[in-house]
Amino acid sequence: MSDFYDVVIVGGGAAGLSAALVLGRSCRSVLICDDGRPRNAVVDRMHGFLSRDGTPPRELLSLARTELQRYPLVRSLNAHITAAQRDDAGFLIVSDDGSRYAGRRIVLATGLYDAIPAIEGIAERWGRSVFVCPYCDGWEMRDKRLAVIGHGHKAVELAQELRQWSTDLLVCTQETDDLTPQDRRWIAAAHAVVRSQAVTRVAGESQRQHIVFVDGLQESCDAIFLRAPLRQRYPLVDMLGCKVRSDGEIDVDRLGRTSIAGCYAAGDAVTTVHQVALAAASGVCAAMGVNEDLVAEEVQALIGSIS
């Protein structure tokens, strides 16, 4: 068994590192476990983070880890955590090499991943000319020809968002015909091009790529935005028994407390609004929740010691 910590944090992105910073400054012993697979790893620049707009994501994380070195009770570990369970002392986690770590509290900051459709040519363009978030990448793609690939109504919803950046829109609905009358009116008013055939591949150069449909038809575009579903990255949520909302996010209160006592969650896994700045703020909130609960426990223990 490795050392016992006040808090074990699983996930070293903006949420996990922000939680570690607040807890380290609260004189708590912290173990951060991260396997180096952030959701935004493929992008060159992140946006929307005040004072860091345009910063490479890995540079932000490197700066954060350097800051944490000032706090001697915070330890970082490169490890993929495969199991977690509650025990009498708190929580026990296990890494893929069999190492075990324990803490009084646990913070899940494991994030999400995008379930990218199995369309040839998408993966190699991911984060460069294929995106999911207009707020992250819409500005760089403004006034260009933008394609949306999604299913039916969901694709139209994303196209409606994107129209503030470009009015030259191609909507690929992937053989899903659930468009509402309002969807169709918007398409006509916006002069958007709609293709209902399934997309089979994306070809061409990143500066001007071609979407190829199952019937051989091709449409050119400068960038593609996907309406791709999001998935929880780790099975730890199920292992610990945390309640999950109907939208698939972990159910937490305002300070990141999950339905399992002593277990907290932060970052993309707890919200449908995904931005680095918001993930960092969520980590701060969870850290405060952890510390408040540890303080309450310690107050009771101290009172009990003189009873």
N, C-alpha and C positions, 0 to 999 in steps of 0.2 A: 504494500500500500504506500502511495506517495503521501506527501504532507497533506494535512487537513487545512482547508482554507475557509475563511468567512464566506466567500462567494466564488463560485465557479461560473464563468461566462463561456457559453458555447457560441462561437461566431465572433470573428475579429474584423467586422466591417465598421461602418460609421456608428451604428447603434452599440455594438459590443465595446468598441474602444471608448466611446463617450461614457458608457456606464462604468468602465474600468477607471477612467479619469476621475469621475466624481467619487467613486468608492475609494480609490487610492488617496485622494485628498481628505477622505473621511477616516483615514488611518485603518482601513480594512485590508485584510490580506485577500488578494484576488488572483485567480488563475484564469487567463484567457486562452481558450483552445480554438485554433483556427487552422483550416487546411488550405488556405490560399486560393479559394474559388469564389471571389465576389461576383455578384450578378453582372456588374458593369465592367468586368475584367477585359472585355473585348473592345471597349471604346477608348479612343485616344484622349478625349476631354470630357469632363463632367461640367454641368451647368446649373445655374440657379442657386448656388451656395455663395452667399455674400462674402466677398474678399477672396474667394477661391474659384470664381467663374472661369472656366477654361482650363482648370488644373487637371492633369492626368490623374485618374482615380488612384492608381498605385502610389503616386507621389503624395497624395493626401494621407493615405494610410501609413506611408513611411514617416511622414512628419508627425502623425499622431503617435506612432510607436516610439519615436525618439522622445517625444514629450513625456511619455509614460515612464521612461527610464529614470526620471527624476524621483519617482515614488518607489522606494525600496520594497514595499509590500506587494507590488504588482509584478506578476510573472507572466510572460507570454510563452506559449507552447505551440509548435507547429504539429498539429495532430488532427486526425479525422475521428470524431467521436461517433461510435457506432451503437452505443447503448447507454441508457440512463435509468436509474431507479431510485425510489425513495427508500430510506432506511431510518432507523431510530435516531441516528445522529444528524441526518439531513439528506444529502443526495450523493449517490455514487455514480460516476461516469466511467466508461471504458472506451479506450481508443482502439483503432484497428490493429495495433501491435500488441494488444492485450494489457497495456498499462492501465492502472486504475487510479482515479483521483476522486477526492471527496470534498464536500463543502457543506456549510450550514444552510446555504441558500444556492439556488441556481438561476441563472438568467439565460433564456433562449433567445439568441440574436442571430439565428441561423438563416434568416432571409428566405427568399423565394427563387425560383428559376422559371424562365419562360419556356413553355412547351412549344418549341419551334416546329412548325409543320414540316413534314418530310417532303419538301419540294427541292429538287435538284438546283443547286446554285445559291440557295438561301444561306446555308451555314457559313460559307466562305466570305459572304458579304455582310454577315451579322456585325452590327456596330459600326459599319463603314458606309454602306449605302442602304442597309436594311435596319429599320428601327422599330420601336414600339411606343415611344413616348414623345408626343408633340412638344411638351414643355422642355424636354431635354434637347431635342434635335430639330425642332421646327424652324427656329431662327436661321440656322445654317442652310436650311433647304427652302427658304422663303422664295416665292416667285418662280419656283421650278415646277416641272411636271411631276406630280406625286401620285403614286399608286397605293391603294389600300387593298390588302388581301385579308379577307376574313369571311365569316359566314353570315350572309344575308343582312338582317337588320343591324347586327353588331358592326359590320363593315361600314354601313352607312353612318352610324353614330360616330365612328372614328373619322370618316371623311368630313362630317359636319364640323368636328373640332378643327381639322386641318385647314379648313377654308380660310381661316383668318391669316394663314401664312401663304397660301397659294389658292388661286381660283382655277388652276389647271389640274383637274382631278380625274383619276381613273379608279373606279370602284369594282373590285373583283369579288363576287359574292359566293364563289365556290359551290355552285349548283344548289344553293339554299335559297328557296323562294318564300321567305317569310316577311317580305317588305310590307310595311303598312301603307295605307293610302297617303299618309303624311310623308313617309319616306319617298314615295314616288313623286309627290308634288315638289319636294325639296330638290330631288335629282333634276327635275325639269327646270326649276327656277335657277338652279346653280349651274346648269349646262354641264353637269358631270357626265362622264362616259361610264356606262355600266356594262360589265361583261359577266354573264352568269356561268360561263363554262369553267370547268376546273383548271387551275393552273398546274402545269406539269413541271416546268423548270424556268429558271431565270438565267439568261445568257448575256454575253456582251461585256463591254468594259464597265467599270464601276461608274464612270462619268456619264455613260449613256447606256443603260441596260435594257434588255428586251424580256418582257414577260411572254412566255409561250404557253398557249392553252392546249387543251386536250385535242381540239379539232385542228391544230396547226396554226391558228390565228396568232399573230404577234402584236404586242403593243409596246411602245418604247416609253421609258420614264427615266427621271433623274434619281429618284429615291423611292423606296418602298417602306410603307408602315404596316406592320402586322397587328391584327387583333388576335393575339395569341393568349391562350389561357396560362395562368400562373399556378405553380405547384409548390407546396412546402418542400424545402430541400432535405430535411431530415425526418426520420421516423420517430424522433425523440418525443414529439408531441403526443403521439399515440402510446408510446411506451409509458409515459408519465401519466397519461389519462387526462390531459388538458382539454377543456371544453373548446370546441371549434364552432364559430358562427356559420350561418347558412352560406355566407360568401366564401368560406374556406379559410378565413383568417382566424388566428388564435384569439379567443375571447379574453380581454383584459379590462381592468378598470383604469382610471386616469393615471395611476402610478405603476402600471404594468403588471399588476397581480393577476395571475391566471386562476382558474378554478381549483388548482392544487396548492394547498398551503405551502409557502416557502419557495414556490416556483414562479418566476416572473418571465415576461417576454417583451421584446422590443424590436423596433425596426420594421422592415417591409412585411414581416410575417404577421403583424397585428393590425395592418391598415390597408385600405384599398387605394390610398394616395401615396405614391412612391416617389420620393425625392431624397437625395442624400441629406439635405439639411433637416428634413423631417425625421429621418431615421436617427440622426444624431440627437435631435431633441427628445425623441422617444427613449433613447438610451439613457439620457439624463433623468427623465421622469422615472424610469424603472429603477435606476440607482438610488434615487431618493426614496422610493418605495421600499427597497431592500433595507436601506439604512434606518429608516423610520421603524420598520418592524424589528430589526436587530436591537435597536435602542430600547424599544418597548419590552423585548424579551430580557434584555440585560437589566433594565430597571426592576422588573419583577424578581429576577434572580438575586439582585443586590438587597432588595427589601426582604426577600425570603431568608437571606443569610443571617439576619439579625432578629428573626422572629423567635 
